[in-house]
């Protein structure tokens, strides 16, 4: 069914003649229908008046004919309307249709030549076709090449008109012929404007891709996983959630300002981040599952005398002032560092980096994890829980350790297994100590107090008094 079928139905459903005529004219001008509207008597009168004035300027008759008189309107009753497309070979001009009426009395040669002339095609053009206006949109066009093809159009149209004559109301359609250029050149489509990269997807070919990777690595939070896994830690240790678009804006800020702070410990001096500071609340605190009972340990690193690390908070140098330590520059990661306490009296080794690297190298013979021992120690990874806090992306960073993704995944898997194993052993040992050292309380019986007056029962401990 043609694309303008629904438009014709809407126009036919308008009851008011004036409104229906206005809607039909507008639909035809906007190329929403191919059926040319019939002019009203007032339209014909105005056309004839303009024609009479033109004729008067050139010695013709005047005044114009009075309304209601014969206006010499072409009588198209009994003729068949042919919608002939224009500009089918020019991709720069939008195609439009022209309505021309033909009848069985017209010579097929004249019909074909007029169709070709209206389409600005030579009379020998052999790529024309036609369809009825009631045909489906995906229906194949019938050939229109020879004079016999032209003759076959009229009986087909008359048969369709008889079929429509038995219908009433909106179901009744006007039958016309639609001419098609079977090898027409489609108009060029306007190029869509490219979207900016400032959306919710990571940049791919942005000029600040390197800065994005830098900021993403700094702000990736180990305590909050999921889609929005980025956090900025403020001076109170609160984790402020950041979306990918925030990370992109931060990266763009670093790209445009070479003097900006690349440690990502302070929010950029930007209106967006200034509003973010006041409008976005902190995340709910999440206690890490690796060391739930670790005591608070405060470490001063000899190599970095100005750096202060608190094991119970993020390793941003924000708690240093409250501890009476001079505020330093902080470690260049926002992951909390949990160190092993020497006060634990269990027999579990805190961390044997060399042993783990050797076991990995032995088990996976195509790898050599021993070569990473020095660079891991140089980054302060001397403790088991410290190694567990770093994600795979950190280990694959060439500026950190330079492991391949496979090596980083294996190393971190072994480290996490050791952490879980160590915690299970520690908890088990604590439970055993509680059972061994538990005080068994008993209440003295009546036999124990026999002969003793006014002395209430007492509780005694088997471990001594």
ChimeraX attribute file (.defattr): number of C-alpha atoms within 10 A of each C-alpha:
attribute: neighborCount
match mode: 1-to-1
recipient: residues
	/A:1	13
	/A:2	18
	/A:3	13
	/A:4	15
	/A:5	15
	/A:6	13
	/A:7	17
	/A:8	20
	/A:9	14
	/A:10	13
	/A:11	17
	/A:12	16
	/A:13	12
	/A:14	13
	/A:15	9
	/A:16	8
	/A:17	10
	/A:18	11
	/A:19	12
	/A:20	17
	/A:21	18
	/A:22	13
	/A:23	19
	/A:24	23
	/A:25	18
	/A:26	14
	/A:27	20
	/A:28	17
	/A:29	13
	/A:30	11
	/A:31	14
	/A:32	16
	/A:33	22
	/A:34	27
	/A:35	22
	/A:36	17
	/A:37	16
	/A:38	11
	/A:39	13
	/A:40	11
	/A:41	12
	/A:42	11
	/A:43	11
	/A:44	16
	/A:45	19
	/A:46	14
	/A:47	15
	/A:48	18
	/A:49	17
	/A:50	13
	/A:51	16
	/A:52	18
	/A:53	17
	/A:54	14
	/A:55	14
	/A:56	14
	/A:57	11
	/A:58	9
	/A:59	9
	/A:60	12
	/A:61	14
	/A:62	14
	/A:63	10
	/A:64	17
	/A:65	14
	/A:66	11
	/A:67	13
	/A:68	9
	/A:69	8
	/A:70	8
	/A:71	14
	/A:72	8
	/A:73	8
	/A:74	6
	/A:75	8
	/A:76	12
	/A:77	8
	/A:78	10
	/A:79	15
	/A:80	21
	/A:81	21
	/A:82	23
	/A:83	23
	/A:84	22
	/A:85	20
	/A:86	18
	/A:87	19
	/A:88	22
	/A:89	17
	/A:90	14
	/A:91	14
	/A:92	13
	/A:93	13
	/A:94	12
	/A:95	15
	/A:96	16
	/A:97	21
	/A:98	15
	/A:99	16
	/A:100	18
	/A:101	16
	/A:102	17
	/A:103	15
	/A:104	14
	/A:105	7
	/A:106	10
	/A:107	13
	/A:108	19
	/A:109	15
	/A:110	12
	/A:111	18
	/A:112	19
	/A:113	16
	/A:114	16
	/A:115	21
	/A:116	17
	/A:117	12
	/A:118	16
	/A:119	20
	/A:120	14
	/A:121	17
	/A:122	11
	/A:123	14
	/A:124	11
	/A:125	12
	/A:126	15
	/A:127	13
	/A:128	18
	/A:129	18
	/A:130	22
	/A:131	22
	/A:132	21
	/A:133	24
	/A:134	16
	/A:135	15
	/A:136	12
	/A:137	12
	/A:138	8
	/A:139	11
	/A:140	11
	/A:141	18
	/A:142	15
	/A:143	17
	/A:144	23
	/A:145	16
	/A:146	13
	/A:147	14
	/A:148	11
	/A:149	16
	/A:150	18
	/A:151	17
	/A:152	12
	/A:153	18
	/A:154	17
	/A:155	11
	/A:156	12
	/A:157	19
	/A:158	13
	/A:159	12
	/A:160	17
	/A:161	16
	/A:162	11
	/A:163	12
	/A:164	15
	/A:165	12
	/A:166	9
	/A:167	11
	/A:168	9
	/A:169	8
	/A:170	11
	/A:171	10
	/A:172	14
	/A:173	19
	/A:174	15
	/A:175	20
	/A:176	22
	/A:177	23
	/A:178	22
	/A:179	23
	/A:180	22
	/A:181	21
	/A:182	14
	/A:183	12
	/A:184	14
	/A:185	13
	/A:186	14
	/A:187	15
	/A:188	11
	/A:189	8
	/A:190	6
	/A:191	6
	/A:192	6
	/A:193	6
	/A:194	6
	/A:195	7
	/A:196	8
	/A:197	14
	/A:198	16
	/A:199	13
	/A:200	12
	/A:201	10
	/A:202	17
	/A:203	19
	/A:204	10
	/A:205	9
	/A:206	14
	/A:207	11
	/A:208	18
	/A:209	17
	/A:210	14
	/A:211	20
	/A:212	24
	/A:213	15
	/A:214	17
	/A:215	22
	/A:216	21
	/A:217	19
	/A:218	21
	/A:219	22
	/A:220	23
	/A:221	25
	/A:222	17
	/A:223	18
	/A:224	18
	/A:225	10
	/A:226	7
	/A:227	8
	/A:228	13
	/A:229	17
	/A:230	26
	/A:231	24
	/A:232	21
	/A:233	24
	/A:234	17
	/A:235	13
	/A:236	11
	/A:237	17
	/A:238	17
	/A:239	22
	/A:240	17
	/A:241	20
	/A:242	17
	/A:243	13
	/A:244	20
	/A:245	16
	/A:246	18
	/A:247	24
	/A:248	25
	/A:249	19
	/A:250	23
	/A:251	23
	/A:252	19
	/A:253	18
	/A:254	21
	/A:255	17
	/A:256	10
	/A:257	10
	/A:258	9
	/A:259	8
	/A:260	14
	/A:261	13
	/A:262	16
	/A:263	16
	/A:264	21
	/A:265	22
	/A:266	13
	/A:267	15
	/A:268	17
	/A:269	11
	/A:270	12
	/A:271	9
	/A:272	12
	/A:273	16
	/A:274	12
	/A:275	10
	/A:276	16
	/A:277	14
	/A:278	8
	/A:279	9
	/A:280	12
	/A:281	12
	/A:282	16
	/A:283	12
	/A:284	10
	/A:285	11
	/A:286	8
	/A:287	10
	/A:288	15
	/A:289	10
	/A:290	16
	/A:291	16
	/A:292	9
	/A:293	10
	/A:294	14
	/A:295	14
	/A:296	14
	/A:297	14
	/A:298	15
	/A:299	12
	/A:300	13
	/A:301	12
	/A:302	8
	/A:303	7
	/A:304	12
	/A:305	10
	/A:306	16
	/A:307	21
	/A:308	25
	/A:309	24
	/A:310	22
	/A:311	17
	/A:312	17
	/A:313	19
	/A:314	24
	/A:315	23
	/A:316	27
	/A:317	23
	/A:318	23
	/A:319	20
	/A:320	19
	/A:321	12
	/A:322	9
	/A:323	12
	/A:324	8
	/A:325	14
	/A:326	14
	/A:327	17
	/A:328	17
	/A:329	14
	/A:330	19
	/A:331	17
	/A:332	14
	/A:333	20
	/A:334	24
	/A:335	22
	/A:336	21
	/A:337	21
	/A:338	28
	/A:339	22
	/A:340	19
	/A:341	12
	/A:342	8
	/A:343	7
	/A:344	11
	/A:345	10
	/A:346	13
	/A:347	10
	/A:348	13
	/A:349	9
	/A:350	19
	/A:351	20
	/A:352	11
	/A:353	18
	/A:354	13
	/A:355	11
	/A:356	18
	/A:357	18
	/A:358	15
	/A:359	13
	/A:360	18
	/A:361	16
	/A:362	13
	/A:363	9
	/A:364	13
	/A:365	9
	/A:366	8
	/A:367	13
	/A:368	14
	/A:369	21
	/A:370	16
	/A:371	12
	/A:372	15
	/A:373	17
	/A:374	12
	/A:375	13
	/A:376	16
	/A:377	12
	/A:378	12
	/A:379	10
	/A:380	11
	/A:381	19
	/A:382	17
	/A:383	17
	/A:384	21
	/A:385	21
	/A:386	18
	/A:387	22
	/A:388	23
	/A:389	22
	/A:390	18
	/A:391	17
	/A:392	20
	/A:393	16
	/A:394	19
	/A:395	22
	/A:396	18
	/A:397	15
	/A:398	10
	/A:399	8
	/A:400	14
	/A:401	19
	/A:402	16
	/A:403	19
	/A:404	15
	/A:405	14
	/A:406	11
	/A:407	19
	/A:408	20
	/A:409	17
	/A:410	14
	/A:411	20
	/A:412	18
	/A:413	14
	/A:414	16
	/A:415	21
	/A:416	17
	/A:417	12
	/A:418	18
	/A:419	20
	/A:420	15
	/A:421	12
	/A:422	20
	/A:423	18
	/A:424	12
	/A:425	15
	/A:426	17
	/A:427	13
	/A:428	12
	/A:429	16
	/A:430	14
	/A:431	11
	/A:432	12
	/A:433	11
	/A:434	11
	/A:435	10
	/A:436	9
	/A:437	9
	/A:438	12
	/A:439	13
	/A:440	10
	/A:441	12
	/A:442	12
	/A:443	11
	/A:444	13
	/A:445	10
	/A:446	10
	/A:447	8
	/A:448	10
	/A:449	14
	/A:450	8
	/A:451	9
	/A:452	10
	/A:453	7
	/A:454	7
	/A:455	8
	/A:456	9
	/A:457	13
	/A:458	11
	/A:459	12
	/A:460	14
	/A:461	12
	/A:462	11
	/A:463	10
	/A:464	6
	/A:465	6
